[in-house]
Amino acid sequence: PALTISVIPAITAMLVKGEEHKAMRTASSSMRITVLFAMPCGAGLMALSYPILNLLYPSQPSMVEKGAPLLAVLGAASLFVCLVLMTNALLQSYGRFSVPIKTMLIGGICKIAVNWFLVGNPSINIMGAPVGTLVCYAIIAILNIMALVKCIPERINLVRIFVKPLIASAIMGVFAYAANGLLLRFIGSARLAAVIAILLGCILYCVLVILLRIIDREDLEVIPKGEKIA
């Protein structure tokens, strides 16, 4: 939230000064930072949905069993939720105030439609609710990105923004899932195994961010106290 709030006045000031290239670079860095944090969170929730719920509700195994698939889908949706927040802020920075309203309206209609057909289906039932959320925010995020590409004079490198974090997040998710399964064989506590698997996944992702050069110093300067982190 702090990043999305700070982006609007920063980019607006750059555009007023005629610094369009700098504004585009800031917009690109903001999206990259958003994906950098949101994508591994989504991958982690997808890979460890059952261990995470079991960690939080160990005394309710039936609820954990039913809720794990729902959390996994919502994990995928979390990436698009974060992208919607950031792209809404970027569109406002470029003066496209009406675009987020229109895309949210389209996404909302799609969510109602998906929920109507899926939740009402006895074979799908409640599973349709998180699917509706995923479809809703995915559509909004895609439409917002398409609008951003049109309104920004210079081209945004979407491949750099999404591909490397996707690779790192996928590796981290598979590793965390495998680590949790392996730890369960040697540790009697499922909760402890989940905690260690999460910590190991975080460490691996940080290493991959550095090895794959996902962000640079200029990207870090966008976030609060980014210069110190860099």
Number of C-alpha atoms within 10 A of each C-alpha: 8 8 16 19 13 14 22 20 14 15 24 19 14 17 17 9 10 11 13 17 14 13 24 20 17 21 26 20 22 24 22 23 20 20 22 23 14 23 25 26 19 22 25 27 23 24 23 24 24 21 25 22 21 21 17 11 14 15 10 11 13 10 13 22 14 13 17 20 16 20 23 20 22 23 25 24 25 21 24 26 19 21 25 24 17 26 25 26 24 31 22 19 21 16 13 16 14 11 17 23 13 14 22 20 14 16 23 19 13 19 22 14 13 20 21 14 13 18 18 13 13 8 10 12 13 17 19 22 20 23 20 26 24 22 18 26 26 21 20 27 26 16 20 24 21 11 17 21 14 11 14 17 11 13 13 18 11 13 9 13 21 16 12 19 27 16 15 23 27 18 17 25 27 17 20 25 20 14 18 26 16 13 17 15 11 9 12 10 11 19 20 16 22 25 15 16 25 24 13 16 24 19 12 18 22 12 13 19 16 11 10 12 11 19 19 11 11 14 21 19 17 20 18 12 10 13 13 8 10 12
